[in-house]
Amino acid sequence: MLPGMSRSRGSELPAASTASARVAIGRCHRRRLWVRLLVVLIILPTAQVGFWAALAPESFVSDFPGWGMHWTAATDRFDEHFVRDVGFLHLALLAAAVYTFVRPWHGRMLGLAWAVFAVPHLWFHAGHRTGLSDWAAVSSLAMLALSAGVGVALLLLAPPADEGRVVFAEGRGRSGVKR
């Protein structure tokens, strides 16, 4: 609950706590903005991987990430089921990311899910770089590190879930002003 706010509907904030409530609401809005910015960083690449792997698994394996680079082509075998599952996993994370963009106070849950996926993914690829050029290895690890960093940042920066509910449950709009 935000400082200076009560849970009863229609109650006015005491004058002494109005300033602290405004500060808390402002902090909550800034944290939601950070969550939305982090989510934007992952939505497009997640959609690209998800739809590409789910709908065209052979193309994904031979051409990912595109732009003349072939990171997944370094693997020596193709398993359509596995590649489509990777695509569907990314589409599930995409759905959670879009939901979090709309309701940023759920950012911690997305951060947890994203970190559970991205940190071990980075760890695996850090130890398995065979078949990749130096540039491909460095660029793929940089992208994976950015992805893992977004998950951890969401865990640390997202406002607590009850912060978002309190602001709206108290009858205050996005500005925090009583309606």
N, C-alpha and C positions, 0 to 999 in steps of 0.2 A: 504494500500500500504506500502511496506517496505521502510524504510528511504533510501534516496539516489537513488531510482529507479524511472524512469519515465515510463509513460504508452506508449510512442511511440516505435514502433518496430525498432530494429536495433540501438538504441541509446546506446552510451557507457556511463558507469558510470563516473562521474567526479572523479578525483584522490582523492580529499578530502573526498568523501563520500564512497569510495570503502571499507574502513575498517568498517564503520558503517553498510554498506550493508551486509558485510560478517558476522558481529556479528548478525544482524537481521536474516539472512538466517540460521545461526547456531542455533539460538534460535528457529526458526520455525522448523528445523529438529528435535531438542530435543523434542519439544512439540508434533510433529507427532509421535515420538518414544513412548512417554508416552501414547498417544492415542492408538497406536497399542497394547501396553502391557495391558492396561485396557480392550481393546476389546477382547484380548485373554482370559482374566479372565472370560468373560461372554459367549464366543462362545460355549464352550463344555457343560456347564450346561444348557444353553438355548436350545441347540440342543437336549440334553437328555430329558428335560421336554417337548419340543415341539413335537418331533417325538413320544415319548412314550404316551403322553396324546392324541394326534391326532389319532394314529394308534391302540392303545390298552387301551382304557379308563378304562375298569374294572380292568385290571392289574395295571394301574397307581394308581387308587384310593386305591387298597388293598396293594400295595407294595412300593409306593413312600416314600423315595428316594432310596430305595434299601439297600444293605449291612446289611440286618437284621432289619432295622428301618422301621417304618410304620407311617409316619406323617399324611398322608391323611386318613388312615384307622380309625383315631379317629373321623372322621365325621360320622354321623349316617345315611346318605342317599347318594344315587348314582344317578347322573343325567348325562347320556351319552352326551347329547347335551352340557351341561355346561362344562364338562371335555374336550370334543373335541374343544370347543371354546377357552378354556385356552391353549390347545396345539397349535391351529392355531395362537393365539396371540403371543405365544413364537416363532413360526416359522416366523412370521412377524418381530419380534424384531431381530431374528437371521439373516434374510435377510438384515436388516438395519445395523447390526453389521458387517457382512461380507463386505458390501459395504463400511462402514467406515474404515475397516481395509485396503482396497485398496485405498481409498481416505480419509485419516485421517483428512483433513481440514473440513470434515463434522461432526466431533466429537461432536460439540456443539449440533447439532440437535439430534444425537443419545443420548447424555447425557440428553437432555430435555425429550425426549420420555421415556428413561429408568427411569429417576427420577419420572416422572408422574406416571409410573407404579409401581416402586419398593418402593417408600416412603410410599404411602398409604397401600400397601401390608404389609410392615413391621408394620405400625401403627395398622392395623387390627389384625395381628397375635400377637402383643404385648399385646393386650387386650383380646384375645381369645385363651387361652392355655389349655382349658379343654380337658381331654382325653389323654394328652401327659405326659409321665414321665418327671421328672425334666431334665434329660439328653436330651431327645428329644426336650423339650421346649427351653433349652439353645442353643442346636446346631442348631435348625431351626431358632431361632432369630439371631444367629450369622451369618448364611448364608444369611438371608434376610438383615441384616445390611450391610454386605459386598456388596451385590447386590445394595442396595440403595446408598452406598458410591461410588461405581463405577459410577453410574449415575451422582451424584453431582460432582465427580472428573472430569468426562468428560466435564461437563459444565464449570468448572473452568480452566482446563488445555488445552483444545483443542485450537489450533490456530484459529484466525478469518478466516472465509471462504475465504476472499479475499487474505490472505497471500499465500495460496496454489496456487491460480490462477495467482497471479502476478509473482511468481517465474517461473512458466511454461510458462506463456504468454510472458514473456520477452525473450524467446528463450534460457533459461538456463535449463540445465538438473537437475537431482537430486542433483548434487554437487553445483549448483548455478553458474557454470562456463559458460561463453558465448560460444555457439556452433559456 
